[in-house]
Amino acid sequence: MTEQPKAASTGRLLPNAIACGDAREQAARIPPGTVDLALWSPPYLMGKPYERDLSLRSWTELMYELLALHAEVLRPGAFAVVNISDMRTWPEPALPPGPYAEIRHRQGGVTAADVAAARRAHPAASEKEIARLLGCSDQTVARRERGSAHRAGRRPPTRVLRTSAIIEEAATAAGLYLYDHRVWSKTPAWKNNAWTASAYRAVDEWEHLLFFHRPGPFLYDRGRLDHDEWAEWGSRGIWKIPSVRRNEDAAPRFPDELAARIVRMLTEPGELVLDPFVGAGTTTAVAHLLERRWIGIDVNPRNAEAALDRTLLQHAAGEPTPEANDASRAVH
Ligand SMILES: C[S@@+](CC[C@H](N)C(=O)[O-])C[C@H]1O[C@@H](n2cnc3c(N)ncnc32)[C@H](O)[C@@H]1O
């Protein structure tokens, strides 16, 4: 990653750069009224390794503060599109302690004696490994060893928390209004949803796309898509696009196709696209490919560097690109 002069990190953040730092600090460096589209997906509060410093409270503050900044950096009439999956389950101390268990698990199958025998045979095995050996869930192992998992305090009862609702409230508070709401129908995430098998809850297989509008003149151009594109997705509420396969510990990324649809619908070539949670650089890479200008921000230096490489690779691949300017490098 090429380093900018130190002064750059406190000066104005100009197009065609990836800045490394907190989304709020860095977005505050963008000249007001210059962003034509913000497109992002925040950390989802799913307990992933890269989210370990976030509590619900600090996440909510991040959303409120960042959306308030959007109301300044977006051009009047421009959009901020937020992609988020709701945090499906959240411990709720107000709920009675349960039990919350699948009835067949309570009646038969693996017994406490089976678990004790497996423990004796494999003293170093984890709960998960014992569960695998016995062909049951790790909750069953916990229940057989310690009574109800809920009574043991291991799994407090949960309720659904709609993080998308918090984002909508934060946007409205900032003066950005929900213009449209679509659903990204993705690949069902069976592996991420251990609880799906032991509850009536649906598997995680869709995400929200919330289109917020900064009030102002909005001249829409139906000519940005052709007739078939409007019919197939431009006018459709559900976008069926497979998820990007990824490593469990890596930040999830949205598909290029999803970013490309939004960038094409809401901007013209040469306009500026911002992603303050740039991650793997999907938004900036797609924006670059589609001849838009771009700004990415990420708090993780490795992600910022990878996003820049991926974005500029579009250039190296000989795809159409905007004029590279002096700011086409990461900023520390
Ligand atoms: C869900 S990923 C975004 C993936 C991206 N949409 C893509 O397709 O590549 C979220 C990213 O936000 C970054 N992040 C988390 N908190 C941040 C903050 N306060 N400021 C800036 N970036 C942050 C993480 O490092 C992670 O790369």
The ligand as a Gaussian input file, in Angstrom:
#p B3LYP/6-31G(d) Opt

LIG

0 1
 C      -19.573000      -6.696000       6.473000
 S      -17.934000      -6.169000       6.151000
 C      -18.161000      -5.282000       4.654000
 C      -17.950000      -6.109000       3.405000
 C      -18.112000      -5.326000       2.120000
 N      -19.478000      -4.880000       1.935000
 C      -17.685000      -6.188000       0.926000
 O      -18.559000      -6.609000       0.136000
 O      -16.506000      -6.451000       0.796000
 C      -17.753000      -4.930000       7.345000
 C      -16.400000      -4.240000       7.357000
 O      -16.523000      -3.119000       8.228000
 C      -15.276000      -2.915000       8.870000
 N      -15.542000      -2.093000      10.073000
 C      -16.063000      -2.488000      11.253000
 N      -16.200000      -1.437000      12.074000
 C      -15.759000      -0.351000      11.406000
 C      -15.666000       1.046000      11.721000
 N      -16.032000       1.527000      12.911000
 N      -15.180000       1.874000      10.771000
 C      -14.788000       1.401000       9.563000
 N      -14.835000       0.090000       9.223000
 C      -15.328000      -0.775000      10.122000
 C      -14.753000      -4.321000       9.141000
 O      -13.341000      -4.289000       9.281000
 C      -15.241000      -5.074000       7.873000
 O      -14.224000      -5.102000       6.898000

